[in-house]
Amino acid sequence: MIQSMTGYGKAELNLTNANFTIEVRSLNSKQIDANVKMSSVYRDKEIGLRKLLSEKLQRGKIELSIWREKSESNTNYKVNTEVIKDYHNQVLQLKKDLGLKWNMWTMTPFSAKSSDILPTLLKMPEALIKGEEKANDNEWDEIAKGIDIAIENILQFRMEEGKKLEEDITTRINTLSRLLTEILPFGKGRIEKVKKSLADKLAEIDTKNIDKNRFEQELIYYLEKQDITEEQVRLDAHLSYFLETMKTDSPNGKKLGFIGQEIGREINTIGSKSSDAEMQKIVVQMKDELEKIKEQLLNIL
């Protein structure tokens, strides 16, 4: 059974100190391309997560995002006391050096109270520093469970999308089989038309000086080159093999792509040998159906 390479999975965690939203997205790609977005606190887990995504999802452009939202009201920022004191001392020294009687911060008479300029000092660069977050093993255990849930969700999503793709592709493969049967009468009748056309042309020329044995060999060779029986047999076999391969376990997208290429070669060969307008119309329909199948194959795991 085929699986889609595109998918989406999500999990939400409500822990004591924080809430987490975990999302896994997948797009089609020739190889596995995993990208992880999360807090630098858990950066040491990235290699393990990439390996997990590679094992579970196998192929595609994968993005795992872990968003953390604190549920506590307290902030992680702290006042950088030393920096603020240094700013304050510089302001007082500047007032003294310039002999200022007015507060350069508020444009009011200068006050000796530090509280008058404190709000401004707190806005200065590096006045507030962010405290270092520390990894919590218990918290990560819960996150890991959430990641597993998100991956299971995306796998389920891929399976459901795969069913839709399989239904669509199966319909188109059956259409190719039907069109192939419509070509059969043209394939048999066109050889007779070619023979008659050659006979008419030969009747118009002098055949006395022609080597009959060599002529017959060339005629047989020409007619064999015009025959499409082998292409019809191979195309029918490829179509059957395609349907069988879709029923095998994933990943089978690359193999289906190779079979699709072989189907295309046989259709093109039949088209190149076609000399009948109605037969060429059928070949065009077959090419159109095959192109739509190839577009769908790009999304198959």
N, C-alpha and C positions, 0 to 999 in steps of 0.2 A: 504494500500500500504506500502511495506517495505522500510526502509531507511538503508543506509550503516552507520556503525559507523565511518568509516574512511573518512576523508575529509580535505580540505584545503581552507582557505579564506584569502583574502588580501585586504588592503585599504591603499592608500597613501594620505598624507595631505601636502600641501605646504602653510605654514603660514608665517606671516611677519618675525618672528624671528627664526623660525626653521622648518625643514621638518620632517615628521613622517612617518614611515613605520609600519603598524599594520598587524600582521599575526596571524591566528588561525589555529592550527593543531589538528587533532583528530585521535586517534588509538582505536582499540577495547579493551574493558575492561569490567569486570563483573559489576563494579559500576562506579559512576562518580568520576573522579580523575582530578581535575583542578589545573593547575599550571600557575602562572602569572609572567612574566619577564618584568620589567620596571624600570624607574629611581626611586630612593629612594624619590624623591621629591613628588611623587604621591603615596607613600606607603599606605597612609590612605585610598586609594580607593580600595585596594586589596580585602577586604572582600566583598564589593559590586560587584566587578567584578566576583568573584568566584560564588556568588549567581546568577548573570546574566547568566554565562556560564552553571550553573546547570539547570536553568529554560529553557533556549533556546535549549541546546544540550542534556540534560537529562542523557546521559550515554556515557562512553568512557574515554580514557585518553586524556585530553584536555590541550593544551599549548597555552597561549596567550602571544605574544611578542610585546612590543611597543618600537621601536627604534627611538631615537631622534638624529637629525643631525642639528647642528646650521647653519643657513644661514648667520649669521653676521660674519664679519671678525675679530671683536674684541675677545680677549681671556678672559677667566674667571680666569686666574692665575694672582697673584699679587706678587710684590717683598716684601719679609719679611725683611724690613729695619733693625729692631732691631737685628735679627739673623745675618745678614751680617755684621753689625757694630761690633758685638761681635766677629765674626770670624776674622775681620780685626784687632781688638785690640789684640787678642791672637797672631796673626802672628807678629805684631810689637813687642810685649813683648818677643816672642820667639827669634826674631832677636837680641833684646837687650841682653837677657840672654845668648845667645850663641855667641854673638859678630860677627854675620855674616856680611860679606861684599858682599856676592853674594846672589842674589834672589833665594831662594829655590824653587820657583814656575817656574821660566823661565831659571834658570842657567845663568843669565846675571848679570852684576853689579847692585846692589840694588838701586832702585830709590825711592824717597820719594813720588812719585805720586801714589795715590791709584788706578788710572785707570790701572796701569800695572798689578795688581793682581785681578782686578774686574771680568774678565771673569771666573777666577778660583773660586772666591768666589761665583759666581752665580750657580756654579755646586755643591756646598756643600749641604748636607742634609738640607731640610726645608728652603732653601734659597728662594724657590718659594712656595707660598701657593695657593690652589684652593679656589676661592670665593664660598660662599654658594649660591646654586640655590634656588630660591623661586618659589613656585607654583603659576601659573597664572590661575585664574578661567575661564577667557575667552578662554584661550588656552585649558583647560581641556574640556570645552563644545564641542569644535571642535574634540578633541580626542575621546570623548564619541560617537559622530556621526560616526567617522571613525570605531570605534569598532562595532557599529551596522551594518555598511556596510559589514565589514569582516565576521560577524556572518551570515548575510543573504547570503553571498557568499558561506560559508561552508555548510549552509543548502541546498542551491541549488545543490552543489557538492554531498551532501549525497543523495539527491533525484535522481540525474542522475545515481549514482553508484547503488542505490537501484533498479532502473529499470533493470539494467544489471543483478544484482543478482536474481531478480524475474524471469527474462526470463530463466536463466540457471537452477534455482531450479525447476521451473515449468516443464521444459523439462525432468528433472530427475525424478520428481514425476510421470509424465506420463509414463516414461519408467518403473517405478516400477509397475504401473497399468497394463501395457502390459505384463510384466513378470508374474504378478499374474494370468492373464488369461491363460498364457501358462502352468501354473502349474495345472490348473483345470482338464485336462484329466488325468494327472498322479495321482491326488488325488483320482479320482474315480476308476481308474484301479488298484491302488496298494492295495486296500482293498480286491479285488477279488484275487489278487496274494497271499496276506497274508492268506486268507481262504484256498486256494488250498494247500499252503505250510503246514499249520497246519493239514489239512486232510491227506496229504501224510505221515506226521510224525506219526499221530495217527494210521494210518493203519499198521505201523511197530511195534506197541507195543500192549501188552495185555490190553484191556479195560474192561475186565470182572469185575475187582475189583474196578473200578472207579465209584464214585457217579455221575450219569449223571446230576442231578440237579445242583450240585456244579460245575461240569465241564462246563455246559452251562453258568453259571453265570461268571465263570472266563474267558471263551471264549469271552463273550459279553464285559466284562470289558477290556480285552486286545484289542479287535477290536476298542472300543471307544477311547482308549488311542492312537491308531494309526491314528484315523480319524483327518483330518486337516480342516474340514469344518468350525469350529468355528474360527480358526485362520485366514482363508481366509476372512470370513465375517468381522472380526474385523479389519484386515489389510486394506481392501477396505474402511471401514468407516474412519479409521485414515488418509488415503491418501486424501479422500474427505475433511475431517476436516482441514487438513493441507492447502489445496488450499484455503478454505474459510477464514482461519485465516490470510493468506498472504494479503487478500484484506481489512482487518480491519486497522484502524488507528494505526500508530506507537506510542509508542514502542510495538512491538509484537515479538521481537527476542527471549526472554526467553520462551514465550509460545510455539513458534515454536520448540524450543529446547526440551521442554517436550514432545510434540507430536512426535518429531523425536525419542525420547527414546522408546515410546510405539510402534512405527513402528519397531524399532530394535528388541524389545522383540518378536513380532509376527513372524518376519522373522527367528529369532533364533529358535523359537519353531517349526516352519515348517521344518527348517533344521534338528533339532534333531529327528524328526519323519520320515524324508526322508530315504527310503531304496532303492531308485532308482537312478542310476548314472546320468541319464539325468536330473532328478528332482534336484539333488544336484548341478549340473552345473548352473541351473537357480537360485538357492538360492545363490550361490556364486556371480553371477552377481548382484543380488538384494543387497547383502551386500556391494559390491563395489560401487554401485550407492548411497547407503545410507551414506557411509563414505564421499563421495564427497559432499553430501548435508550438513552433519555435519560440514565440513570444512567451507562451505559458511555461515552457521548459526552463526559462531563465529564473523562474520563481520556485523551482522544485529542488528540494534538498538532495 
